[in-house]
Every structure is written in structure tokens, then in C-alpha cells.
Amino acid sequence: MSIFNDVYTSVVVALSQTATPTPSPMPGFDGNADLVTPTWVGFLMTFLVAAATLLLVLDMTKRIRRTRYRGEIQEKLAAEAAEASQTQATQTKAAETGATQATAEGDAETPKPL
């Protein structure tokens, strides 16, 4: 373990003795770099990008909501159509059963000629 500690210590000492690089000044600029600001043009560009992003987010939210509502309405319409067809099938079956029973009862009640 002492070998790793020695290596670690020598690396830390070597790194701490190297000179820290300083940023080079902007090429072709003779003024004070700390006094330069983006002015109103930078503010305007930042504002326009933020406004465009906000409008895109609002439009995307509207489109997602519209798609979700369309899906919900289609599910409701499909459920209503299935219920209506089931009701119609039940009524048709009941009508057929009732007609068959009425025919059977009518035959039983009607006197047969001798």
C-alpha cells in the first residue's frame, strides 16, 4: 500500500507545481475584456430565442391535448356503437323469439278444422 501512497503523493506534488494556464486575451481586441457586454443586441437575441421556445412549447402542448381528446372521443363513440349494436341484436333476438312463441301459441289456440 505504501507504493500507491508514494505514487499518489508524487503525482499530487507534480500537479500542484505546474503553472496554472491563464486565458489569452482576445486576438485583435485592444480594450478591457472585462468591460465588454453584449448590449441590447444580445438581450434582444436572447429574448427572441426564449419567446420562440415558449411559443413552441405552448403549441406542442395544445397539439398533444387535442390528440388525447380525439382518442378519448373515438373510444366513447366505439363504446356507444358497440352498445347500440348489442342492444339491437338483443332486440332482434327477442323479437324473433317472441314471434316464434306467438306463432306456437297461435297454433295451439287456433282450433283446427275437422
Order of alpha helices (4+ residues) and beta strands (2+ residues): alpha-alpha
